Amino acid sequence: MNSFNIPISRRDLLKLAGVTAAGVVLSGTADSHVEAAEKISGDTIKYADKKIPVLCAADVCVCGGGPAGTAAAVNAARNNVSVVLIERGIALGGLGVLGCVYPFMDTHAPNSDTPYVAELKQRLRAKGIEPFDGVTQQTWHNPETLALIHDEMCEEAGVNVLYQTVVVDSLTSGGKISAVIVQTIAGLAAIKAKTFIDATGDAYLARNSGVDFERGYEKTGNNQPLSFRFEMGGIDTQKLYNYVAIELQEDWCKSKLPYFEIAEAMHRKQRYKLEAFMARGVETGEITQAEAEYMQAYTIIGKNGVMSMNCPEIPVTFRATDPVSYSKAVTFGRKMMRNIARYLVKHLPGFENAFISREAVMLGARESWRIRGKYYMVEDDYHNQSRFADAVCRTAWFIDAHGEKVSEKLPAGGYYEIPYRALVSDKVSNLIVAGRCISASFILQASMRIQPTCASIGEAAGIAAAYGLKSGVNANALDWSTIPAHQRSYVSAG
């Protein structure tokens, strides 16, 4: 099962993209890229009254190259099936790379690192990025280094990555997906596969293929607020540390340089020393109340004088599930970003010579759509520390639903598990969903949405996809607990 079903090598896959892009120019006909593709792959399909090329056929097609999707693709390929990974950007890692969302938060659960997550940390260390500060247990990574690691892991495993490729539609019949339609740099194309993994974060493939779904908070309909993260360079981090940690005596962040963070979040139980600082900006009219509500920044290991700004938090009136509202949030958020940066440069010690050095290329969506799968996780699963025979990972990250509810943490050593049944549905037999859009309520999702947990879910999805294909069992009928323990990424302690 190592090779593509339609004989096409990695070289020919890349060649196909080049030939189809050049074909129109050389021949001047709109159909030339289809003809060129047909010569290589030997297959075309009819879609929307058009003849489009089948770019490739693989055992497993993973849609979305974020933490969950990359983990799924690598682990499926390592289990000796052919894999194609579709990514709409030009780097793998999702929000952790493209969205400036770092460091990785800690699950707070003991022994929660599945093999793939542990390997990521080892590879960071091997490249000179020590991920642990010895205090917070967060994983302080470097986005450019992480993107390179993802490329290397995919190449080593034999994953075929398609960048700048967006899922447009799916061909589904009898509760089974036969192909996805994608927009490539050369135009529309189809990708066939036996099993599909939806790691889009927005459950796009699942929704498109007929799986039941939800969006927003059940009580209000609101999504969690979007963020528009950015980086600022030119910061004197020692001066900042002296002001916040020593002069203001803020002890919320226990770690020391080069691992340091500042934060404030109004209207929470936690009182931050910088809250008064941001409130003064509202009083003077330099920033708005919305801009002052939430501000956080982290140093980035390997990028001296640079901090990742976990703000602005865009008002909840903007929706992650409305394309018009989302687009307006980009413009609104960029203005908020500039106002916050200007205020920090003018007033916060250490930021005197700072500047915006990078903007995220995607908004940070904490929550958008979620599927309704075979098992629907709810808040009680968190508080009751639920265990499952078919669990694929564990977490204890607190319920962190911005704008709605921030819950107390579980007792030390406590955790709950996420079952494989929350990754599949009765509606589509050959689909597995991975990442923040699995089957869970709004409040429970606010706990399981962090990147290490999403990566562990993706890891299990990849293993399950490969095992199901080799065992002749549909993805949604597979019982994770029956996979030999040594082949699973996680075995429940019960």
C-alpha positions as CSV (number, residue, x, y, z in Angstrom):
1,M,0.0,0.0,0.0
2,N,3.0,2.2,-0.2
3,S,2.4,3.5,-3.7
4,F,-0.4,5.6,-5.2
5,N,-3.2,3.7,-6.7
6,I,-2.8,5.7,-9.9
7,P,0.9,5.2,-10.5
8,I,2.4,8.7,-9.9
9,S,5.7,9.4,-8.2
10,R,6.4,12.4,-6.0
11,R,8.5,13.8,-8.9
12,D,5.5,13.4,-11.3
13,L,3.2,14.9,-8.7
14,L,5.3,18.1,-8.7
15,K,5.8,17.8,-12.4
16,L,2.0,17.7,-12.9
17,A,1.6,21.0,-11.1
18,G,4.2,22.6,-13.3
19,V,2.9,21.1,-16.6
20,T,-0.7,22.0,-15.9
21,A,0.3,25.6,-15.0
22,A,2.4,26.0,-18.1
23,G,0.0,24.2,-20.4
24,V,-2.4,27.0,-20.9
25,V,0.3,29.5,-21.7
26,L,2.0,27.2,-24.2
27,S,-1.0,25.9,-26.0
28,G,-3.5,28.8,-25.4
29,T,-6.3,26.4,-24.7
30,A,-8.3,26.1,-21.4
31,D,-8.3,22.3,-21.6
32,S,-4.6,21.8,-22.0
33,H,-3.9,21.4,-18.3
34,V,-6.5,18.6,-18.2
35,E,-4.9,16.8,-21.1
36,A,-1.5,17.2,-19.6
37,A,-2.7,15.8,-16.3
38,E,-4.4,12.9,-18.1
39,K,-1.1,11.9,-19.7
40,I,0.5,11.6,-16.2
41,S,-2.3,10.3,-14.0
42,G,-4.4,8.6,-16.7
43,D,-7.6,9.8,-15.1
44,T,-10.1,12.7,-15.2
45,I,-13.6,13.2,-13.8
46,K,-16.6,15.2,-14.7
47,Y,-17.4,17.9,-12.1
48,A,-19.9,20.8,-12.5
49,D,-20.2,20.1,-16.2
50,K,-16.4,20.3,-16.5
51,K,-13.7,17.7,-17.2
52,I,-11.1,18.1,-14.5
53,P,-7.9,16.1,-13.8
54,V,-7.5,13.6,-11.1
55,L,-4.3,14.9,-9.5
56,C,-3.6,11.7,-7.6
57,A,-5.1,8.8,-5.7
58,A,-3.9,7.8,-2.3
59,D,-4.9,5.5,0.4
60,V,-5.4,8.4,2.8
61,C,-6.1,12.0,2.0
62,V,-5.6,14.5,4.9
63,C,-7.3,17.9,4.5
64,G,-5.5,20.6,6.6
65,G,-1.9,20.8,7.6
66,G,-2.2,22.2,11.1
67,P,-1.1,20.3,14.3
68,A,-3.8,17.6,13.8
69,G,-3.4,17.2,10.1
70,T,0.3,17.0,10.0
71,A,0.3,14.5,12.8
72,A,-2.3,12.5,11.0
73,A,-0.4,12.5,7.7
74,V,2.9,11.5,9.2
75,N,1.5,8.7,11.3
76,A,-0.6,7.2,8.5
77,A,2.4,7.2,6.2
78,R,4.6,5.6,8.9
79,N,2.1,2.8,9.0
80,N,2.8,2.0,5.3
81,V,-0.1,3.6,3.5
82,S,0.2,6.3,0.8
83,V,-0.8,9.7,2.0
84,V,-1.5,13.1,0.4
85,L,-1.7,16.1,2.7
86,I,-3.6,19.2,1.5
87,E,-2.6,22.6,2.9
88,R,-4.0,26.0,1.9
89,G,-0.9,27.9,2.9
90,I,2.8,27.3,2.2
91,A,3.8,26.0,5.6
92,L,2.6,23.2,7.9
93,G,1.8,23.8,11.5
94,G,-1.5,25.8,11.2
95,L,-1.9,28.4,14.0
96,G,1.4,27.5,15.6
97,V,3.3,28.6,12.5
98,L,0.9,30.7,10.3
99,G,-1.1,32.2,13.1
100,C,1.7,33.2,15.5
101,V,0.1,31.1,18.3
102,Y,3.0,30.1,20.5
103,P,4.1,28.7,22.8
104,F,2.1,25.5,23.0
105,M,0.0,25.4,26.2
106,D,0.5,22.5,28.6
107,T,-2.3,20.0,28.9
108,H,-1.8,19.9,32.7
109,A,-2.4,16.2,32.5
110,P,0.3,13.8,33.7
111,N,2.0,11.7,31.0
112,S,-0.1,13.3,28.3
113,D,2.6,13.4,25.6
114,T,1.8,10.9,22.9
115,P,4.8,9.7,20.9
116,Y,4.4,12.3,18.1
117,V,4.1,15.2,20.5
118,A,7.2,13.9,22.4
119,E,9.1,13.6,19.1
120,L,8.3,17.2,18.1
121,K,9.8,18.4,21.4
122,Q,12.9,16.3,20.8
123,R,13.3,17.6,17.3
124,L,13.0,21.2,18.5
125,R,15.8,20.5,21.0
126,A,18.0,18.9,18.4
127,K,17.8,22.2,16.4
128,G,18.8,24.3,19.4
129,I,15.3,25.3,20.5
130,E,15.0,24.2,24.1
131,P,11.2,23.9,24.6
132,F,11.0,23.8,28.4
133,D,11.6,26.7,30.8
134,G,11.5,24.3,33.8
135,V,8.6,26.2,35.4
136,T,5.5,26.6,33.3
137,Q,5.7,23.3,31.3
138,Q,4.6,25.2,28.2
139,T,6.4,24.3,25.0
140,W,8.3,27.4,23.9
141,H,8.9,26.8,20.2
142,N,10.1,28.8,17.2
143,P,7.6,29.0,14.3
144,E,10.1,28.9,11.4
145,T,12.0,26.0,13.0
146,L,8.7,24.2,13.6
147,A,7.7,24.6,9.9
148,L,11.0,23.1,8.9
149,I,10.5,20.1,11.3
150,H,7.1,19.4,9.8
151,D,8.5,19.4,6.3
152,E,11.3,17.0,7.4
153,M,8.9,14.6,9.1
154,C,6.6,14.5,6.1
155,E,9.5,13.9,3.7
156,E,11.0,11.2,5.8
157,A,7.6,9.4,6.2
158,G,6.8,9.8,2.4
159,V,3.9,12.1,2.8
160,N,3.0,13.9,-0.5
161,V,2.2,17.5,0.5
162,L,0.2,19.8,-1.7
163,Y,0.7,23.5,-0.7
164,Q,-1.6,26.3,-1.9
165,T,-4.3,23.8,-2.3
166,V,-7.9,24.4,-0.9
167,V,-10.7,21.9,-0.5
168,V,-13.7,23.1,-2.5
169,D,-16.1,20.2,-2.5
170,S,-16.4,16.4,-2.0
171,L,-17.9,13.7,-4.1
172,T,-20.0,11.5,-1.7
173,S,-22.3,8.6,-2.4
174,G,-23.9,6.1,-0.2
175,G,-22.3,7.6,2.9
176,K,-18.8,7.4,1.5
177,I,-16.4,10.0,0.1
178,S,-14.8,9.0,-3.2
179,A,-12.9,12.2,-3.9
180,V,-12.3,15.8,-2.9
181,I,-12.3,18.7,-5.3
182,V,-9.5,21.1,-4.7
183,Q,-8.4,24.5,-6.1
184,T,-4.7,24.4,-7.0
185,I,-2.4,26.9,-8.5
186,A,-3.3,25.3,-11.9
187,G,-7.0,25.2,-11.4
188,L,-9.6,22.7,-10.2
189,A,-8.5,19.1,-9.7
190,A,-9.7,16.0,-7.9
191,I,-8.0,13.8,-5.3
192,K,-9.2,10.3,-4.8
193,A,-8.6,8.3,-1.6
194,K,-9.9,5.3,0.4
195,T,-10.0,7.2,3.7
196,F,-10.2,10.9,4.4
197,I,-9.2,12.8,7.5
198,D,-10.8,16.2,8.1
199,A,-8.2,18.4,9.9
200,T,-9.5,21.7,8.5
201,G,-10.3,23.0,12.0
202,D,-13.7,24.1,10.6
203,A,-15.0,20.6,9.9
204,Y,-15.3,21.7,6.3
205,L,-15.0,18.3,4.7
206,A,-17.3,16.7,7.3
207,R,-20.0,19.3,6.8
208,N,-19.7,19.2,3.1
209,S,-20.1,15.4,3.0
210,G,-23.3,15.3,5.2
211,V,-22.1,15.0,8.8
212,D,-24.2,16.7,11.4
213,F,-22.6,19.8,13.0
214,E,-22.9,22.7,15.4
215,R,-21.4,26.1,15.7
216,G,-21.1,28.6,18.5
217,Y,-22.3,28.5,22.0
218,E,-25.6,26.7,22.5
219,K,-26.9,29.5,24.7
220,T,-26.0,32.5,22.7
221,G,-24.9,31.4,19.2
222,N,-21.6,33.3,19.6
223,N,-18.3,31.8,18.6
224,Q,-15.3,32.3,20.9
225,P,-13.7,35.6,20.0
226,L,-11.2,35.6,17.2
227,S,-7.7,36.9,17.7
228,F,-5.2,38.5,15.2
229,R,-1.8,37.7,16.6
230,F,1.4,39.4,15.6
231,E,5.1,39.7,16.5
232,M,6.9,42.8,17.7
233,G,10.7,43.1,17.4
234,G,13.2,45.5,18.8
235,I,12.1,44.9,22.4
236,D,14.6,45.3,25.3
237,T,13.3,42.1,27.1
238,Q,15.6,42.6,30.1
239,K,14.2,46.1,30.7
240,L,10.7,44.8,30.3
241,Y,11.4,42.0,32.8
242,N,12.9,44.4,35.3
243,Y,9.8,46.6,35.1
244,V,7.1,43.9,35.2
245,A,8.6,41.2,37.3
246,I,10.8,43.3,39.7
247,E,9.3,46.8,39.9
248,L,5.7,45.8,39.6
249,Q,6.4,42.5,41.4
250,E,4.2,40.6,39.0
251,D,4.7,36.9,39.9
252,W,2.1,35.5,37.6
253,C,4.8,34.3,35.2
254,K,7.3,32.4,37.3
255,S,9.8,31.7,34.5
256,K,12.8,34.0,33.7
257,L,14.4,35.2,30.5
258,P,14.7,34.0,27.8
259,Y,11.3,32.5,28.8
260,F,9.1,35.3,29.8
261,E,5.5,36.4,29.3
262,I,3.4,39.4,30.3
263,A,-0.4,39.4,30.4
264,E,-3.6,41.0,31.6
265,A,-7.2,40.0,31.2
266,M,-9.9,42.3,32.6
267,H,-13.0,41.0,34.3
268,R,-11.5,37.7,35.5
269,K,-10.7,36.4,38.9
270,Q,-7.0,36.7,38.3
271,R,-5.8,40.3,38.9
272,Y,-2.8,41.3,36.8
273,K,-0.4,44.1,37.6
274,L,-0.6,45.4,34.0
275,E,-4.4,45.8,34.1
276,A,-4.0,49.3,35.5
277,F,-1.5,50.1,32.8
278,M,-4.0,49.2,30.1
279,A,-6.9,50.9,31.8
280,R,-4.9,54.2,31.8
281,G,-4.8,54.0,28.0
282,V,-8.6,53.8,27.9
283,E,-8.9,56.8,30.2
284,T,-6.6,58.9,27.9
285,G,-8.3,57.7,24.8
286,E,-5.2,56.1,23.3
287,I,-6.8,52.6,23.2
288,T,-10.3,51.4,23.3
289,Q,-11.9,49.3,26.1
290,A,-11.9,46.3,23.6
291,E,-8.2,46.8,23.0
292,A,-7.5,46.9,26.7
293,E,-9.6,43.9,27.7
294,Y,-7.0,41.3,26.8
295,M,-3.2,41.6,26.2
296,Q,-0.6,38.9,26.4
297,A,2.9,38.5,25.0
298,Y,5.6,35.8,25.0
299,T,9.2,35.8,24.1
300,I,10.2,33.6,21.2
301,I,13.2,31.2,21.7
302,G,15.8,31.9,19.0
303,K,14.4,35.3,18.1
304,N,16.1,37.7,20.5
305,G,14.1,40.9,21.2
306,V,11.0,39.5,19.6
307,M,7.7,38.7,21.3
308,S,4.6,37.0,20.1
309,M,1.6,39.2,20.9
310,N,-1.5,37.1,21.9
311,C,-3.8,40.0,21.1
312,P,-5.9,41.8,20.0
313,E,-8.9,39.8,21.0
314,I,-11.5,40.9,18.4
315,P,-15.0,41.6,19.9
316,V,-17.4,38.6,19.9
317,T,-19.8,40.4,17.6
318,F,-17.5,39.2,14.8
319,R,-18.1,35.6,13.9
320,A,-15.7,32.9,12.9
321,T,-18.4,31.2,10.9
322,D,-19.7,34.1,8.8
323,P,-17.4,34.9,5.8
324,V,-18.5,38.6,5.7
325,S,-18.1,39.0,9.4
326,Y,-14.8,37.2,9.4
327,S,-13.5,39.4,6.7
328,K,-14.5,42.6,8.5
329,A,-12.8,41.2,11.6
330,V,-9.5,41.2,9.7
331,T,-9.7,44.9,9.0
332,F,-11.0,45.7,12.5
333,G,-8.4,43.5,14.1
334,R,-5.5,45.1,12.2
335,K,-6.6,48.5,13.5
336,M,-6.7,47.2,17.0
337,M,-3.2,45.7,16.6
338,R,-1.8,49.0,15.5
339,N,-3.4,50.9,18.4
340,I,-2.1,48.4,21.0
341,A,1.4,48.4,19.5
342,R,1.5,52.2,19.4
343,Y,0.4,52.4,23.1
344,L,3.0,49.8,24.2
345,V,5.8,51.6,22.3
346,K,4.9,54.9,23.9
347,H,4.4,53.8,27.5
348,L,5.7,50.3,28.4
349,P,9.4,50.1,29.5
350,G,11.3,47.9,27.1
351,F,9.1,48.7,24.1
352,E,10.6,52.1,23.3
353,N,12.2,51.0,20.1
354,A,9.8,48.2,19.3
355,F,8.0,47.7,16.0
356,I,5.5,45.3,14.4
357,S,7.7,42.7,12.7
358,R,5.2,40.2,11.5
359,E,1.4,39.7,11.2
360,A,-0.3,36.4,11.3
361,V,-1.6,35.2,8.0
362,M,-4.7,33.8,9.5
363,L,-7.0,34.8,12.3
364,G,-6.9,32.8,15.4
365,A,-10.2,30.9,15.6
366,R,-10.6,29.3,18.9
367,E,-13.9,27.7,17.9
368,S,-16.1,27.6,14.8
369,W,-17.9,24.4,13.7
370,R,-17.9,21.1,15.5
371,I,-19.3,17.8,14.3
372,R,-21.9,15.7,16.1
373,G,-20.3,12.3,16.1
374,K,-20.9,8.9,17.6
375,Y,-20.0,10.2,21.1
376,Y,-20.7,13.8,22.0
377,M,-18.4,15.2,24.7
378,V,-19.9,17.6,27.3
379,E,-18.8,19.6,30.3
380,D,-19.5,16.7,32.6
381,D,-16.8,14.7,30.9
382,Y,-14.3,17.4,32.1
383,H,-15.6,17.6,35.7
384,N,-16.1,13.8,36.0
385,Q,-12.7,13.1,34.5
386,S,-14.3,10.6,32.1
387,R,-12.3,7.5,31.0
388,F,-12.9,5.6,27.8
389,A,-11.7,2.2,26.6
390,D,-11.3,3.7,23.1
391,A,-9.5,6.9,24.4
392,V,-6.9,8.4,22.0
393,C,-5.4,10.9,24.4
394,R,-5.8,12.7,27.7
395,T,-5.9,16.4,28.8
396,A,-6.6,18.6,31.8
397,W,-6.4,22.0,30.2
398,F,-9.0,24.1,31.9
399,I,-12.3,25.2,30.3
400,D,-11.1,28.4,28.6
401,A,-14.1,29.7,26.7
402,H,-13.2,33.4,26.1
403,G,-16.2,35.6,26.6
404,E,-18.4,32.9,28.1
405,K,-16.8,30.8,30.8
406,V,-13.4,30.1,32.4
407,S,-13.6,27.1,34.7
408,E,-11.6,26.0,37.6
409,K,-8.7,23.6,37.0
410,L,-9.0,19.9,37.7
411,P,-7.2,18.6,40.9
412,A,-3.5,18.0,40.5
413,G,-3.0,14.7,38.6
414,G,-6.5,14.8,37.3
415,Y,-7.5,14.5,33.6
416,Y,-10.2,13.3,31.2
417,E,-9.9,11.3,28.0
418,I,-11.1,11.8,24.5
419,P,-12.7,8.7,22.8
420,Y,-12.1,7.7,19.2
421,R,-15.9,7.7,18.8
422,A,-15.8,11.6,19.0
423,L,-13.8,11.6,15.8
424,V,-16.3,9.7,13.6
425,S,-19.9,9.7,12.8
426,D,-22.6,7.4,11.5
427,K,-23.1,9.5,8.4
428,V,-19.8,8.9,6.5
429,S,-18.0,5.6,6.8
430,N,-14.5,6.5,5.5
431,L,-14.1,9.9,7.3
432,I,-12.2,10.7,10.5
433,V,-12.2,14.2,12.0
434,A,-9.2,15.4,13.9
435,G,-8.4,18.6,15.8
436,R,-10.6,21.3,17.5
437,C,-13.7,20.4,15.5
438,I,-14.4,16.9,16.9
439,S,-17.7,16.0,18.5
440,A,-18.0,18.2,21.6
441,S,-20.1,20.9,23.1
442,F,-19.0,24.5,23.0
443,I,-17.8,24.4,26.7
444,L,-16.0,21.1,26.5
445,Q,-14.3,22.1,23.2
446,A,-12.9,25.1,25.1
447,S,-10.8,22.6,27.1
448,M,-9.6,20.2,24.3
449,R,-8.8,22.8,21.7
450,I,-5.1,23.4,22.6
451,Q,-2.4,22.4,20.0
452,P,-0.7,19.4,21.8
453,T,-4.1,17.8,22.3
454,C,-5.1,18.4,18.7
455,A,-1.8,16.9,17.6
456,S,-2.4,13.8,19.7
457,I,-5.9,13.5,18.2
458,G,-4.4,13.7,14.7
459,E,-1.8,11.2,15.6
460,A,-4.5,8.7,16.5
461,A,-6.5,9.5,13.4
462,G,-3.6,8.7,11.2
463,I,-2.9,5.4,12.9
464,A,-6.6,4.4,12.8
465,A,-6.9,5.3,9.1
466,A,-4.0,3.0,8.2
467,Y,-5.0,0.2,10.5
468,G,-8.6,0.3,9.2
469,L,-7.5,0.1,5.6
470,K,-5.1,-2.8,6.3
471,S,-7.8,-4.6,8.3
472,G,-10.7,-4.0,5.9
473,V,-12.6,-2.1,8.6
474,N,-14.4,1.2,7.8
475,A,-13.0,4.2,9.7
476,N,-16.2,4.9,11.5
477,A,-16.7,1.2,12.5
478,L,-13.2,0.8,13.9
479,D,-12.8,0.1,17.6
480,W,-9.6,1.9,18.7
481,S,-9.3,-0.4,21.7
482,T,-9.0,-3.5,19.5
483,I,-5.8,-2.2,17.8
484,P,-2.8,-3.9,19.3
485,A,-1.6,-1.8,22.2
486,H,1.9,-1.5,20.8
487,Q,0.5,0.1,17.6
488,R,-1.6,2.6,19.4
489,S,-0.3,6.1,20.3
490,Y,-2.4,6.0,23.5
491,V,-3.8,3.3,25.7
492,S,-6.3,4.2,28.3
493,A,-5.4,3.5,31.9
494,G,-9.1,2.9,32.6
